[in-house]
Each structure stands twice: as C-alpha cells, then as structure tokens.
C-alpha cells in the first residue's frame, strides 16, 4: 500500500504541465479558425453583392448598339453605374455610390460592359455586365503574426438573353428577356 501512494505522489501535477504546454497550440488553432471563418463570410457577402449588382445593372443595358459609353473609361451607361453601385453597396456597407467603369487605372469596385465575344465596342450590342468588387477585411488575430487584414475580392457577370417564342395568334407579341448569372 505504501508503494502505491508514493507512486501517485510522483505523478501528481503532470496534467497541469501537459495543459500548459498544449494551451498555446489550442488557442492558436482557434484563432486561425476564427480568422479563416471571418474571411469566408466576407467572401460570400462580397460575392452576393457582386451578383446582385450584375443582375441589377444588366437590366439597364440599352437594347440597341452601344454609343460613346461602351469603351472603358468613358462615361457610364445611364442607370447601369447607379444600379450596380446601389445593389453592391446595399449588400456590403450601406453605401450606394455609383460604380465607375473599369479602365486601366480602375480595376476593382467597377463594372464593364461586354458582348458575346468579350469586349463591347461602339456600334456593338452590349449584352453582359461584369462587376468586380474588392475590400480589405480586418482579421481578429492575424495582427499577432503581422497580417492585420486580407484583400477579399469577387466578380460576377450577368447576361441578358432574348428568348424568341413562336407567335401566338390570340396573344399580343412579347419577347421575354432572361437574365443569366454566369460567373
């Protein structure tokens, strides 16, 4: 009986040592999980804002060929910049400023007009809008390792497709428009 009590006395306190050694590792893993989860939420919110902005803006595209506003850096298509900014802002931070057209110096938080082949030039019919958004997201624990924030970005492209239905003799002629989110 005496040997057992001596043995237990020798092992007393080892759990405290193991706990103290593993606590920093557990706290570090928890900090990484929290920061990565925060970044995923920010990315998802950013993607929803880009999707909403693209779908709203594509509805304001003109039906005919583009005029002077189709090239990058030119004045915005009436209504497209406002709607893109309103919907992206409402989903991100409540700001509803108009988004500028993407150009050489503006590559994020902007929109661009596209046709079926890619770029949309004067005289062509623009059927797609691509919205690019980015935002610096602060980390909760990343500052401890020298990374106080990360840049999170999202882009979305929406297209307007015309669906032609066979004429119905008894109904007025209508051409429905379908909006497709393709990015």
C-alpha angles and dihedrals in degrees: 000000000000093000092054096054090048090052093050091050091054092053096044113117098022092115090059091054092049091047092051091049095049098039096082091049092050093046091048092052091048090051091050092049092049094049094046091047090051090051092050091051091049091049092050092048090048091050092050090051092050091048092050092046093050094047092048095046096048089061090064097054114120117252095226134053120308122261128202094317098068098085122083114267094021123119113291126263105262108267098002096090092043095049094044090051094044095051096041091047095048090053096044115032111339093261113130102189116146116262115239123233113266113254139153094291098033111061103148135046089027142101135230133198120232139181128208093284098045117262121057116219133182112294094023125108112249111215103162137057122199118197122197120194133176135174137177109241117201118226123224098217103010091092088070089067096037099267106107094165144009130213111240121191140181137180134192134185124201126189132201112222124188114217115202115208124196111262116268110212094213099044132065114260112264131173109205118212120218122202116210127192106212107173 
